[in-house]
Amino acid sequence: MDYYDALAALGVESAHPGGFEMTQTWLSQIPFERGQEVLEVGCGVGKTACEISHRFGVAMTAVDIRKDMIEKAKARSIAYGVNVDFLVTAKHKLPFRDAIFDYVIAESVTVFNPIVTMLQEYARVLKTNGMLLDVEMASMAPLPQDVMREFRSLYHAIEVPTISDWKKRAAQAGFNDTQILLSGPVMPSPSDEIVANPMLHNMPNGIGRIIAENQRVMNLYGKWLNFIILMARK
Ligand SMILES: C[S@@+](CC[C@H](N)C(=O)[O-])C[C@H]1O[C@@H](n2cnc3c(N)ncnc32)[C@H](O)[C@@H]1O
């Protein structure tokens, strides 16, 4: 059982900084037009993809590497009555031709992967002038090795760039005009109560242990982290 198994088992709906409220904030600033082609990468259980489809009438596609997430996302789209094409994808290779999407969306996905590789793949499938919108963690300063070791072990993150390094990675991947729409501290309320809650430790399949571990790491290191909403044009 790892962090992503726990998210899938619990069906966590908005596993990114700021949750669904943050999604609503950036959604209100994007001029989606009916019929545009929109891709979400790392859609999890599909809440954002269903919301975009429902609100804007775009042609919505969403992918995740986990079959269990995609199954839950498909069930959600049926319940919502929206038409989203949910697909399982290979890890660093999107199953699409070049230059077919107007927007690529990712919420808390890119940072858990080789970042430039992922950004290059987003750029490949975007049309010229297409837009990337990515909600991610950024570090306030380069992270000490012991902190990075914890992030690697729990989230499999290879690096957590600073805001200026995120902009550099986007430029390396071929994006122009990179802007930070919003950023701020990832302020988890430190909660030793959660970490110590005996009920968690009795949950089946080690799920509670992962939740407690996530809270422990955030209690300790949340102060090193910002969230960013990065927008970049191909
Ligand atoms: C922290 S969760 C965020 C899920 C969702 N975006 C949300 O905000 O609730 C990260 C998700 O990205 C998926 N993921 C990680 N790496 C991926 C990749 N290379 N391609 C597609 N999906 C990926 C994971 O399986 C997981 O569902």
The ligand as an SDF file (V2000), in Angstrom:
LIG
                    3D

 27 29  0  0  0  0  0  0  0  0999 V2000
   -2.1640   13.3450   -6.0320 C   0  0  0  0  0  0  0  0  0  0  0  0
   -3.2050   12.5200   -7.1920 S   0  0  0  0  0  0  0  0  0  0  0  0
   -4.1630   13.8580   -7.8480 C   0  0  0  0  0  0  0  0  0  0  0  0
   -5.4130   13.3630   -8.5340 C   0  0  0  0  0  0  0  0  0  0  0  0
   -6.3190   14.4710   -9.0950 C   0  0  0  0  0  0  0  0  0  0  0  0
   -5.6390   15.2790  -10.0820 N   0  0  0  0  0  0  0  0  0  0  0  0
   -6.8260   15.3270   -7.9660 C   0  0  0  0  0  0  0  0  0  0  0  0
   -6.4260   16.4920   -7.8810 O   0  0  0  0  0  0  0  0  0  0  0  0
   -7.6040   14.8210   -7.1490 O   0  0  0  0  0  0  0  0  0  0  0  0
   -2.1000   12.1770   -8.5440 C   0  0  0  0  0  0  0  0  0  0  0  0
   -2.7870   11.3880   -9.6540 C   0  0  0  0  0  0  0  0  0  0  0  0
   -1.9640   11.4020  -10.8040 O   0  0  0  0  0  0  0  0  0  0  0  0
   -1.8630   10.0940  -11.3350 C   0  0  0  0  0  0  0  0  0  0  0  0
   -0.5690   10.0670  -12.0610 N   0  0  0  0  0  0  0  0  0  0  0  0
    0.6640   10.1140  -11.5320 C   0  0  0  0  0  0  0  0  0  0  0  0
    1.5870   10.1140  -12.5060 N   0  0  0  0  0  0  0  0  0  0  0  0
    0.9150   10.0880  -13.6730 C   0  0  0  0  0  0  0  0  0  0  0  0
    1.3260   10.0970  -15.0480 C   0  0  0  0  0  0  0  0  0  0  0  0
    2.6070   10.0850  -15.3770 N   0  0  0  0  0  0  0  0  0  0  0  0
    0.3730   10.0810  -16.0060 N   0  0  0  0  0  0  0  0  0  0  0  0
   -0.9500   10.0680  -15.6630 C   0  0  0  0  0  0  0  0  0  0  0  0
   -1.3950   10.0360  -14.3800 N   0  0  0  0  0  0  0  0  0  0  0  0
   -0.4740   10.0710  -13.3910 C   0  0  0  0  0  0  0  0  0  0  0  0
   -1.9530    9.1890  -10.1230 C   0  0  0  0  0  0  0  0  0  0  0  0
   -2.3440    7.8740  -10.4620 O   0  0  0  0  0  0  0  0  0  0  0  0
   -3.0090    9.9130   -9.3040 C   0  0  0  0  0  0  0  0  0  0  0  0
   -4.3110    9.5420   -9.6510 O   0  0  0  0  0  0  0  0  0  0  0  0
  1  2  1  0
  2  3  1  0
  2 10  1  0
  3  4  1  0
  4  5  1  0
  5  6  1  0
  5  7  1  0
  7  8  2  0
  7  9  1  0
 10 11  1  0
 11 12  1  0
 11 26  1  0
 12 13  1  0
 13 14  1  0
 13 24  1  0
 14 15  1  0
 14 23  1  0
 15 16  2  0
 16 17  1  0
 17 18  1  0
 17 23  2  0
 18 19  1  0
 18 20  2  0
 20 21  1  0
 21 22  2  0
 22 23  1  0
 24 25  1  0
 24 26  1  0
 26 27  1  0
M  CHG  2   2   1   9  -1
M  END
$$$$
